[in-house]
Structures are given as structure tokens and as C-alpha cells.
């Protein structure tokens, strides 16, 4: 049902569906409709105009009833087009699945054969097949199906290659399944949507091709009517009696248009990327809908977040990804944000510069003050000037953030020139200097490398160089070392630490690794279910965690040098942020939870001189809060 | 104790520059000939960085890749043909990405049925009983059986993956980064479950990971892989605490540890050697602070150093280093 609803969202597809339903229904009902025999000739009545007596659409050059011929012809054309599409899809998909699944030599031989088939001009190949088999509707069907097989084979092969290397296929092998069984039960069900999509977009084309062959006299043979042969027979009377061509021509137009519109709709509704709304273009800045009064700046931080709230509105659900976060970072300081996936740490970071995709993201409250100026709701131009210039980001996966088709030098130059008017040669010199500053050896040569020519560690250095390109004051690093090996991670962390000391950078460092936080960050904020549950100097918190979540989470993490042992685990799962419980979000997993924990919101309150905590029953007495 | 799994000179070379006919242009040695023994009921940890050949090794162990040379013995019987169906009854695999290892278009029941039906030929009634037994062992509710994989969190999906591996009734499990896709709080749940299952069913584990701390916490012995070779192997509590091979030392020093000051243990750019053009002698010598001329001349072999720790190094570290 959700498929039909998605389809009907596309008005044109809905119109196509309705038109096609009417056409198909009429075609199915043709035998029982009160129509004259389409093949009975009556030369006395030839070329009657439409809307004349006993012939609604007139008659053709042999006096046959056009309405009747149209209905029977449509019936035949639809059947042949559909049969050709099914045949082409079945054979093409079978070829594609086999080539894609087995790969290697099998793939090579099959796909080169398919390429050869594609090498022939399309219509020439169809003509050659009909010429070899002899004219006739069935042979035309075979020809149209045959020339469309390569299209399906190539499409399906591509999809199958992706699926054949999925882990569940390996798992099926280990479960003792044969290749044939794996193809049928594991691969094909995952390929079917693609086949349906490909069919829905080509069936109209195939009806057109069958009509083309019939038009040339190679398809249906007289007196049998199909849309193409009707057009062909009417050709000689095109000028004198245009209605004989217009009637079948209009029908072809209606059918092909309706099928193509419907096909596009089917494709959009089935495509998982479109389903999730990923292809709808996000706005340049996150939508802002603040109802509460905007907080005023306070403190001496260069960047400070006050009660920041970001939500995702998906259909009728509201996900409170960030539920009121207060943070502040000073020049030269490194602030760590630690939390598990779904805790809202990345959304917090992206909200700062309005980079959360909208829709579905909405900032619903709070403020982000950069040097006292509120960035939430600031005009796009203001944000654009700050992004990458004053506040820069480093992301997790440098392979995904660097453009694969440009050299790293070109991308660095672009980053510089989008904020500063400099000549390209100056910018290039600056790019080389930047690569040197992130300790890339042989920077003069490396500047002309493409991202794929570099190792993961090198690419992340380029990512850092790009963040440094315009001497920013704040760097927001979102898990910059998670994808890297430990030896490379150690180098990147040391580099970031040196840079902030040399340049007085403020760094917001997002991670899930306590070891990394301990080594790099001055202060740390622990997030859980969209809120900060504990914040303070890193040493103090790691030595004596006060919030039960921090303490339990640290106990879960094995640490090198402690040997083999049983690990502490936190029972249960974090709450889903569209159904947050009243009170403390951690209460359901906390052994100390009392009824007071669940009765109402718990504030993030001061705990000792430098720490804050969102808990009414801390793990340690407040006297021990100083490190 | 007897050997559950014995590898002799197992190696894998991938052809590069395949041609339609004739021999390939070159070969990449993903795994150099290596020999390892895993005792019954033991957990052998395998650590190494990306590109060191640990996944290739794992896939050979379950028959998903035919080895180029060498042989695999399970319980003393050699397994020659790389047929996952034969392997499947003796040795099973738990995948890194719990979600993508489950077919999105099958229910959990269909997924669980597969090994029981194809490896053991059980009828429907026996399968239902066996699934119930396994689900109880991995703390999953039976109502999950009629749902689809996308309805589960990573931790639950990984339990299902473990349940499937158990269903094959194999005595040896290859755990390929089984917790690296999971959050730390869930990671601990899964690691503890694995420890319980091992006790309960008398399993033998090969635990592959890039996370040294996790490997140390779960393993009896640890093998360190570098560039397709074992460079050090020994008891888990000694390998990282007192490394003999300079590479193990580098790994241990690079791991971020609470309470240790930040310092890059290596000043040089760390690049793995080019597999198409492997260096002569020790593969690590370009990065090694102790490298001498000897290291360039020959490949060091794995030799017992002390306390049952073996390392492949001409200049192994001593306790005092």
C-alpha cells in the first residue's frame, strides 16, 4: 500500500496509471464489446469520416471499421509489447545475474558477447532478425526482445556484482548452499526491484519498436490489425484521409506517454534512495524554527552553544537528536565530545554552521554564538563566509569528502580562493605550504596527486590541510581518526595537538574513544540521547567519573595492558530519540535509578568548581570532584 | 590439549593484471606462507593493520578462498578442497558488518534455517527445536524470528549472526572484527556473550581485530600480522606488555591509552610496503629503528624468543628495552 501512496504522490505518474488502466481495461473487454468484425472489408463504405453513422471513428481504405480495428490493434500491440518486455527482461536478467555472480572469465565472455550485440545499430539488428526469420508478428516480437536483452543484461549484471560480494552471500555459502540455490534464493530477490524498474521504463519503448516493425510490414500481416500496421496501411492516404493515420497514431502516443510517466513513477517509488528522500535537494542552511526567546551570549568562549536543539521531522515523527546542548570552547583549547552512535554528537557539530540537511533537520531552539554573534538563523551569506574560513570541519572519511576527479592541489586552491582573492599561483604556493605543515613528505609532487593515489592517513592529512587553508579560529573534527589504523591515528592526533598549540586553534573533537579524548582534549563533554550528561576537565572526569553513564561506559572499554578479563557491559540499549522517557534518559539502564529520576527533567548542574553533571545521585561525593 | 586447527605453510597470492587466456602478469602475496596451531578451546587473537592480510587469512580458513599453497587441518584431518559446504560443518565465520551479513529480503527464521537444512538436513520440526535452543543461548527472543534484518540494531543483528554460526554446529568460529561496527556498550555485551558461549559449547575461536585492547581482553594467545606474515606470536598478556618485535612495540605504543601522554611513536611517514614490489629482507625494516644490514639481506623466520613468545626478527627487543 505504501508503494501506491508513493506512486500517487507523483501526479503525472498517477495520471499515467489512470490512462493505462482505462486502455488496458478496454483492450481486455474488446471481445465482448459490441464492435463490428475488424477484418470484414466493405469497399463501398471506404474512408468514412469519424463520427459518421455506424462508424464512430470512421473507416479505412478497405471500409473496415476503424474503432474496432483500433481496439483489436491496441490489444495486440499491448500484448506483443508486454510479452517482448517480459521475454527481454527474463533472458537479459538471467544473463546478467549469471555473468555478475560468477565474474571472471564467465563474465568476460558473456559481456563481450552482449557488447557485440550492442555494437549493431539497434533497428538494423531487429530488421536483420526479422529478415532471417521471415515477417510475422511472433518474429517481430522475437526481434524486439532480442535487441533489448543487452540493456537488461548490463543493468542487472551491475547490480548483481554488488550483491554477489555482500557478506550474506558468503554466509549462504558457509551454510552449505549451492551456487544455483544462492542465485535463486539470495541474489534474485534482491535484483527483482531493479528488473521491475528497468521494465517499467522500457515497455513503452518496446511497444513503439513493435509498431515500427509492423509499420514496415515486417510485423503483423494483413488483415490482422495492430497499431503499427494500421499506420503503415494508412500512409498512402495520409493527405487525403488523415483520420486513418491520426487514430492509431494518437493511440500510440497516449499509450507510450502514459507508460513512460507511470514507469518514471514506479522507478521513483521503488528506488530506496528516493524513498528516504535523499535525492530531494537540501537547503543551503538548516531550517530554523525557534519559538522560545533566543539566549544571550555569555562567557569568554570564541564559540559557545546555548541550549541548542536540533530535531528531525520525518513524516509524523519528531526525532530530538539534540535536546538542549550548552558548550563553549576558548582559543587554544580542545574540547572533546564523547558519546555512542545516536547520541547526537555529530548533529550538534553540524548544527553549529547550519550544515544539518533540511529537510528533515530543523533547529528548534537555542543559539550558537561565534564571537558574540548568533549564527542560528544568520543569513546564508554570513554562514558561507564563516564556513571553512573562520570555522572549519574535518570529517571522518577523507575518501568521501575529497572529490575523486580533482587533484588535492586543485581542491586546496579552491578552498583558498573561495574566501580570498588570490592568484592561482599564489594559492598553489599556499597549498604546498599547507601540505608541508601537515607533514606530507615531498609536498611539491604530492600536490598534483589525486585522492585515490594517497593512503588513508595521507588523505586525512589533506583533509586537515584543507581545514587549515584559511587560518580558521575553530576546527570541528568529527571522528577524524576512526577510519585510520592505530599507528596512523597516533600521528594525526600528534599533528592536531601541535597545530592547536602553534596556532591557538580552538578544536571541538568528536569521538567515541576515551583513549583519544584522554590524550588530546583539555575538557570533555559526555553525550547521551541528545544531551550532555557530564562535562568538565578531562583528567577529572576520566579519573573519577561522576555520572553513572560515564562510569559504566568507561568500564565497558577494554584498555591495553590489563590482560584477559570479563568486561562490564551496560544492559539494554539507548532510548530512541523520538520516544524519550520523562526524566533521565539513562534511568532504564541505570542500577541506581529511583523514582525521582523518572519524574521530571534533570538539569545539568554544577558539580564542584569546574564540572557539571546531569544526575541527582552521582557516583562520587562532590568533595572529590576536583582532580 | 590437542590441536583444533593446524595451518601449514598456508599462503595466498592474488593474480594481478588478469588476461582472458594465459597466466596473469603478476601476483600480490596477500598472505606469505604461514604456519599456526590453535589448541582445542583456545582463543587465538590475530591483530594487524589494514592490508596486513588478516581478512584474506580468515576467508581461507573457512574455504571462501582457496589457498595458493599449504594445507588446513581440523582435528587432525586435512581439508583439501575449498568447498564452503564441507568447511561449514567444522568451522564457521562471524562477519564484521552484522547488517550486511543478513539477507535483507529473508526473515530471521529463513536465515537460521539455512545451515540446519543444508548442512545437517534437519526436518522442519527438528529445525524449530534447534533454533529455539540456540536463540535461548544467545539471549534472543523467539518472536524475532519472523522479522526482517533491518528491524534490528547492530548488536542484535550480530547476535543473530553468531546464532547462525552456532547453528552449523561447528566447533571452531572465525570472528572477523565481530565488534568493530558496534558501540562500546554493546561491544562489551557481545564479547561477554562470546565468552559464555565458548565455555558452554567448548568452542575454539580465532578472533581477528585491529583493536589491540579488545584482542588482549579476549585472547589466550595473540598473533601479530604485518604485510602477510606473522611477526610475533605468544600469550596475550605478554605480547603487548613485553613486545619482542619492534612492530608489536610500535602498535602497542600507538594505541591511545588513558593516562599516557600523546606522542607519535613514529616520526616518519608510515606506509605499508608496496605489495606489487615487495622489499627484500624484512618487510618492516624501512620503519624499524633497529634495522641493520642483516635485515635487508634475508627474511627473518619466526623463532622462539622466551616464555613461549616467538618473533620474526634479527634484533628482537629484550625486557630491558
Interface residues (C-beta under 8 A of the other chain):
Chain A: X104 X105 X108 X166 X167 X168 X170 X171 X172 X173 X174 X175 X176 X177 X178 X181 X185 X186 X189 X190 X340 X341 X439 X440 X441 X455 X456 X457 X458 X485 X486 X487 X488 X489 X490 X491 X493 X494 X495 X497 X512 X513 X514 X515 X516 X518 X519 X520 X542 X552 X553 X556 X557 X558 X559 X560 X561 X562 X563 X564 X565 X566 X567 X568 X569 X570 X571 X573 X574
Chain B: X18 X20 X49 X50 X59 X62 X63 X64 X84 X85 X87 X88 X89 X92 X93 X95 X96 X97 X100 X101 X102 X103 X104 X105 X106 X114 X115 X118 X119 X153 X155 X161 X164 X168 X183 X184 X185 X186 X187 X188 X189 X191 X192 X195 X210 X212 X213 X214 X216 X217 X218 X219 X220 X236 X237 X240 X241 X250 X251 X252 X253 X254 X255 X256 X257 X258 X259 X260 X261 X262 X263 X264 X265 X266 X269 X270 X271 X272
